[in-house]
Protein backbone atom coordinates (compact mmCIF):
# COMPACT_ATOMS: atom_id res chain seq x y z
CA UNK A 1 0.00 0.00 0.00
CA UNK A 2 1.29 3.46 -0.76
CA UNK A 3 0.60 4.77 2.74
CA UNK A 4 0.56 3.30 6.21
CA UNK A 5 -2.87 3.17 7.81
CA UNK A 6 -4.88 3.54 4.61
CA UNK A 7 -8.47 2.44 5.16
CA UNK A 8 -9.92 0.39 2.34
CA UNK A 9 -13.65 -0.37 2.36
CA UNK A 10 -14.51 -4.08 2.37
CA UNK A 11 -16.17 -3.86 -1.04
CA UNK A 12 -12.94 -2.48 -2.59
CA UNK A 13 -10.56 -5.22 -1.40
CA UNK A 14 -10.20 -8.92 -2.09
CA UNK A 15 -9.86 -9.65 1.63
CA UNK A 16 -13.03 -7.71 2.40
CA UNK A 17 -14.99 -9.35 -0.40
CA UNK A 18 -13.79 -12.81 0.69
CA UNK A 19 -15.21 -12.14 4.16
CA UNK A 20 -18.42 -10.43 3.00
CA UNK A 21 -19.34 -13.41 0.81
CA UNK A 22 -19.66 -15.59 3.91
CA UNK A 23 -21.00 -13.06 6.42
CA UNK A 24 -24.60 -12.39 5.30
CA UNK A 25 -25.34 -9.76 7.97
CA UNK A 26 -22.24 -7.78 7.06
CA UNK A 27 -22.97 -8.20 3.35
CA UNK A 28 -26.43 -6.71 3.77
CA UNK A 29 -25.08 -3.83 5.89
CA UNK A 30 -22.41 -2.97 3.30
CA UNK A 31 -24.70 -3.33 0.28
CA UNK A 32 -27.41 -1.21 1.96
CA UNK A 33 -24.97 1.65 2.52
CA UNK A 34 -23.13 3.88 0.08
CA UNK A 35 -20.38 2.00 -1.77
CA UNK A 36 -17.60 4.58 -1.73
CA UNK A 37 -15.35 4.80 -4.79
CA UNK A 38 -11.59 4.90 -4.29
CA UNK A 39 -10.67 4.74 -7.99
CA UNK A 40 -12.60 4.68 -11.24
CA UNK A 41 -12.54 0.86 -11.02
CA UNK A 42 -14.13 0.51 -7.57
CA UNK A 43 -17.37 -1.46 -7.61
CA UNK A 44 -20.11 0.93 -6.44
CA UNK A 45 -23.17 -0.92 -7.76
CA UNK A 46 -24.89 -3.11 -5.13
CA UNK A 47 -26.05 -5.52 -7.87
CA UNK A 48 -22.54 -5.87 -9.28
CA UNK A 49 -21.14 -6.45 -5.78
CA UNK A 50 -23.77 -9.11 -5.07
CA UNK A 51 -22.83 -10.86 -8.33
CA UNK A 52 -19.16 -10.84 -7.31
CA UNK A 53 -20.01 -12.22 -3.87
CA UNK A 54 -21.98 -15.06 -5.49
CA UNK A 55 -18.92 -15.86 -7.62
CA UNK A 56 -16.71 -15.85 -4.51
CA UNK A 57 -19.07 -18.25 -2.74
CA UNK A 58 -18.81 -20.59 -5.75
CA UNK A 59 -15.04 -20.37 -6.31
CA UNK A 60 -13.63 -19.50 -2.90
CA UNK A 61 -11.49 -16.73 -4.42
CA UNK A 62 -12.11 -12.97 -4.39
CA UNK A 63 -10.55 -10.70 -7.00
CA UNK A 64 -9.93 -6.97 -6.86
CA UNK A 65 -8.34 -5.15 -9.81
CA UNK A 66 -7.36 -1.49 -9.37
CA UNK A 67 -10.37 -0.92 -7.07
CA UNK A 68 -8.40 0.43 -4.09
CA UNK A 69 -5.10 1.56 -5.64
CA UNK A 70 -4.36 1.99 -9.35
CA UNK A 71 -1.65 -0.43 -10.42
CA UNK A 72 -2.26 -2.84 -7.53
CA UNK A 73 -4.70 -5.72 -7.51
CA UNK A 74 -5.29 -8.59 -5.12
CA UNK A 75 -6.63 -12.08 -4.69
CA UNK A 76 -8.11 -13.30 -1.41
CA UNK A 77 -9.75 -16.36 0.07
CA UNK A 78 -11.75 -16.76 3.29
CA UNK A 79 -10.60 -18.75 6.30
CA UNK A 80 -13.13 -20.78 8.31
CA UNK A 81 -13.12 -22.25 11.80
CA UNK A 82 -14.49 -25.55 13.11
CA UNK A 83 -18.01 -24.07 13.20
CA UNK A 84 -17.84 -23.20 9.49
CA UNK A 85 -17.73 -19.48 10.31
CA UNK A 86 -15.60 -17.07 8.30
CA UNK A 87 -12.97 -15.85 10.78
CA UNK A 88 -10.45 -14.22 8.47
CA UNK A 89 -9.01 -14.14 5.00
CA UNK A 90 -5.65 -14.54 3.34
CA UNK A 91 -4.54 -12.73 0.23
CA UNK A 92 -1.80 -11.48 -2.00
CA UNK A 93 -1.25 -8.13 -3.69
CA UNK A 94 -0.11 -8.38 -7.32
CA UNK A 95 0.59 -5.95 -10.16
CA UNK A 96 -2.45 -5.04 -12.22
CA UNK A 97 -1.02 -6.22 -15.51
CA UNK A 98 -2.86 -8.96 -17.34
CA UNK A 99 -5.94 -10.88 -16.25
CA UNK A 100 -5.76 -10.78 -12.45
CA UNK A 101 -8.57 -13.35 -12.12
CA UNK A 102 -6.36 -15.91 -13.91
CA UNK A 103 -3.11 -15.02 -12.11
CA UNK A 104 -0.89 -17.97 -11.19
CA UNK A 105 -1.27 -17.12 -7.47
CA UNK A 106 -5.04 -17.79 -7.57
CA UNK A 107 -4.81 -21.49 -6.76
CA UNK A 108 -2.04 -20.88 -4.21
CA UNK A 109 -4.18 -18.38 -2.28
CA UNK A 110 -7.14 -20.77 -2.33
CA UNK A 111 -4.98 -23.68 -1.14
CA UNK A 112 -3.41 -21.60 1.65
CA UNK A 113 -6.86 -20.59 2.92
CA UNK A 114 -8.05 -24.18 2.73
CA UNK A 115 -5.00 -25.39 4.68
CA UNK A 116 -5.34 -22.78 7.42
CA UNK A 117 -9.06 -23.54 7.67
CA UNK A 118 -8.35 -27.25 8.09
CA UNK A 119 -5.85 -26.45 10.85
CA UNK A 120 -8.64 -24.50 12.57
CA UNK A 121 -10.93 -27.53 12.32
CA UNK A 122 -13.07 -26.65 9.30
CA UNK A 123 -14.69 -29.82 7.96
CA UNK A 124 -15.21 -28.47 4.44
CA UNK A 125 -13.89 -25.52 2.45
CA UNK A 126 -15.55 -23.39 1.43
CA UNK A 127 -18.64 -24.32 3.42
CA UNK A 128 -22.06 -24.08 1.88
CA UNK A 129 -23.23 -20.55 1.25
CA UNK A 130 -24.89 -19.04 4.32
CA UNK A 131 -28.68 -19.07 4.50
CA UNK A 132 -30.18 -16.15 2.64
CA UNK A 133 -27.08 -15.61 0.49
Sine and cosine of phi, psi and omega as CSV:
sin_phi,cos_phi,sin_psi,cos_psi,sin_omega,cos_omega
0.00,0.00,0.57,-0.82,-0.07,-1.00
-0.95,0.31,-0.31,0.95,0.01,-1.00
-0.59,-0.80,0.59,-0.81,0.01,-1.00
-0.95,0.31,0.68,-0.74,0.07,-1.00
0.99,0.12,0.15,0.99,0.02,-1.00
-0.88,0.47,0.68,-0.73,0.02,-1.00
-0.98,-0.21,0.85,-0.53,-0.01,-1.00
-0.92,-0.40,0.83,-0.55,0.03,-1.00
-0.87,0.49,0.52,-0.86,-0.03,-1.00
-0.82,0.57,-0.61,0.79,-0.06,-1.00
-0.96,0.28,-0.14,0.99,-0.02,-1.00
-0.94,-0.33,0.20,0.98,0.00,-1.00
-0.70,-0.71,0.51,-0.86,0.03,-1.00
-0.91,0.42,-0.63,0.77,0.02,-1.00
-0.89,0.46,-0.71,0.71,0.01,-1.00
-0.89,0.45,-0.70,0.72,0.02,-1.00
-0.90,0.44,-0.63,0.78,0.02,-1.00
-0.87,0.50,-0.63,0.77,0.03,-1.00
-0.96,0.28,-0.74,0.68,-0.04,-1.00
-0.83,0.55,-0.59,0.81,-0.04,-1.00
-0.87,0.49,-0.42,0.91,-0.07,-1.00
-0.88,-0.48,0.23,0.97,0.07,-1.00
-0.80,-0.59,0.99,0.11,-0.15,-0.99
-0.84,0.54,-0.59,0.80,0.01,-1.00
-0.91,0.41,-0.68,0.73,0.03,-1.00
-0.93,0.38,-0.63,0.78,0.05,-1.00
-0.84,0.54,-0.76,0.65,-0.03,-1.00
-0.90,0.45,-0.62,0.78,0.02,-1.00
-0.90,0.44,-0.69,0.72,-0.02,-1.00
-0.93,0.37,-0.72,0.69,-0.05,-1.00
-0.91,0.40,-0.53,0.85,-0.01,-1.00
-0.96,0.28,-0.37,0.93,-0.01,-1.00
-1.00,0.00,-0.10,-0.99,0.05,-1.00
-0.98,0.18,0.78,-0.63,0.03,-1.00
-1.00,-0.01,0.99,-0.13,-0.09,-1.00
-0.92,0.40,0.67,-0.74,0.03,-1.00
-1.00,-0.05,0.74,-0.68,0.07,-1.00
-0.97,-0.24,-0.50,0.87,0.06,-1.00
-0.63,-0.78,0.05,-1.00,0.06,-1.00
-0.93,0.37,-0.19,0.98,-0.03,-1.00
-0.99,-0.16,-0.13,0.99,-0.04,-1.00
-0.89,0.45,0.73,-0.69,0.06,-1.00
-0.94,0.33,0.86,-0.50,0.02,-1.00
-0.86,-0.52,-0.02,1.00,0.03,-1.00
-1.00,-0.03,0.85,-0.52,0.05,-1.00
-0.83,0.55,-0.64,0.77,0.00,-1.00
-0.90,0.43,-0.66,0.75,0.01,-1.00
-0.92,0.40,-0.63,0.78,0.04,-1.00
-0.91,0.42,-0.68,0.73,0.03,-1.00
-0.87,0.50,-0.65,0.76,0.04,-1.00
-0.88,0.48,-0.70,0.71,0.04,-1.00
-0.88,0.48,-0.67,0.74,-0.02,-1.00
-0.91,0.42,-0.59,0.81,0.09,-1.00
-0.89,0.46,-0.67,0.74,0.03,-1.00
-0.90,0.44,-0.62,0.79,0.02,-1.00
-0.92,0.40,-0.67,0.75,0.03,-1.00
-0.87,0.49,-0.58,0.82,-0.01,-1.00
-0.97,0.23,-0.65,0.76,-0.12,-0.99
-0.99,-0.16,-0.43,0.90,-0.07,-1.00
0.99,0.13,0.11,0.99,-0.03,-1.00
-0.77,-0.64,0.77,-0.64,0.08,-1.00
-0.98,-0.19,0.58,-0.82,-0.01,-1.00
-0.81,-0.59,0.66,-0.75,0.09,-1.00
-0.70,-0.72,0.82,-0.57,-0.01,-1.00
-0.82,-0.57,0.95,-0.32,0.04,-1.00
0.87,0.50,0.35,0.94,-0.05,-1.00
-0.99,0.15,-0.46,0.89,-0.01,-1.00
-0.96,-0.28,-0.68,0.73,-0.03,-1.00
-0.65,-0.76,0.79,-0.61,0.03,-1.00
-0.90,0.43,0.74,-0.67,0.01,-1.00
1.00,-0.08,-0.19,0.98,0.03,-1.00
-0.84,-0.54,0.71,-0.70,0.05,-1.00
-0.77,-0.64,0.12,-0.99,0.00,-1.00
-0.45,-0.89,0.37,-0.93,0.11,-0.99
-0.85,-0.53,0.59,-0.80,0.01,-1.00
-0.52,-0.85,0.46,-0.89,0.05,-1.00
-0.67,-0.74,0.59,-0.81,-0.02,-1.00
-0.97,0.24,0.44,-0.90,0.07,-1.00
-0.90,-0.43,0.70,-0.71,-0.05,-1.00
-0.87,-0.49,0.46,-0.89,0.04,-1.00
-0.99,-0.16,-0.15,-0.99,-0.06,-1.00
-0.93,0.37,-0.25,0.97,0.06,-1.00
-1.00,-0.03,-0.01,1.00,-0.04,-1.00
0.98,0.20,0.29,0.96,0.00,-1.00
-1.00,-0.03,0.65,-0.76,0.10,-0.99
-0.94,0.34,0.86,-0.52,-0.05,-1.00
-0.87,-0.49,-0.04,1.00,0.00,-1.00
0.06,-1.00,-0.14,-0.99,0.03,-1.00
-0.44,-0.90,0.38,-0.92,0.04,-1.00
-0.79,-0.62,0.60,-0.80,-0.04,-1.00
-0.42,-0.91,0.04,-1.00,0.01,-1.00
-0.62,-0.79,0.64,-0.77,0.08,-1.00
-0.99,-0.11,0.72,-0.69,-0.04,-1.00
-0.72,-0.70,0.36,-0.93,0.08,-1.00
-0.89,0.45,0.47,-0.88,-0.06,-1.00
-1.00,0.10,0.30,0.96,0.02,-1.00
-0.99,0.11,0.63,-0.78,0.03,-1.00
0.98,0.18,-0.21,-0.98,-0.02,-1.00
-1.00,0.05,0.99,-0.16,-0.06,-1.00
-0.86,0.50,-0.61,0.79,-0.02,-1.00
-0.88,0.47,-0.38,0.92,0.00,-1.00
-0.95,-0.32,0.26,0.97,-0.02,-1.00
-0.86,0.51,0.54,-0.84,-0.03,-1.00
-0.89,0.46,-0.34,0.94,0.01,-1.00
-0.98,0.17,-0.19,0.98,-0.06,-1.00
-0.80,0.60,-0.81,0.59,-0.03,-1.00
-0.93,0.38,-0.53,0.85,0.02,-1.00
-0.92,0.39,-0.65,0.76,0.04,-1.00
-0.91,0.42,-0.70,0.71,0.02,-1.00
-0.87,0.49,-0.70,0.71,-0.03,-1.00
-0.93,0.38,-0.59,0.80,0.05,-1.00
-0.90,0.45,-0.70,0.71,0.02,-1.00
-0.90,0.44,-0.66,0.75,0.03,-1.00
-0.89,0.46,-0.68,0.73,-0.02,-1.00
-0.91,0.41,-0.71,0.71,0.03,-1.00
-0.90,0.45,-0.67,0.74,0.02,-1.00
-0.87,0.49,-0.67,0.74,0.03,-1.00
-0.89,0.46,-0.65,0.76,0.04,-1.00
-0.89,0.46,-0.49,0.87,0.03,-1.00
-1.00,0.06,0.00,1.00,0.08,-1.00
0.99,-0.13,0.16,0.99,0.03,-1.00
-0.91,0.42,0.76,-0.64,-0.03,-1.00
-0.98,0.21,-0.56,0.83,0.01,-1.00
-0.68,-0.74,0.38,-0.92,0.04,-1.00
-0.54,-0.84,0.73,-0.68,-0.33,0.94
-0.94,0.35,0.40,-0.92,0.04,-1.00
-0.94,0.34,0.12,-0.99,0.07,-1.00
-0.85,0.52,0.50,-0.87,0.04,-1.00
-0.84,0.55,0.62,-0.79,0.01,-1.00
-0.88,0.47,0.45,-0.89,0.02,-1.00
-0.85,0.53,0.70,-0.72,0.02,-1.00
1.00,0.05,-0.08,1.00,-0.01,-1.00
-1.00,0.01,0.00,0.00,0.00,0.00
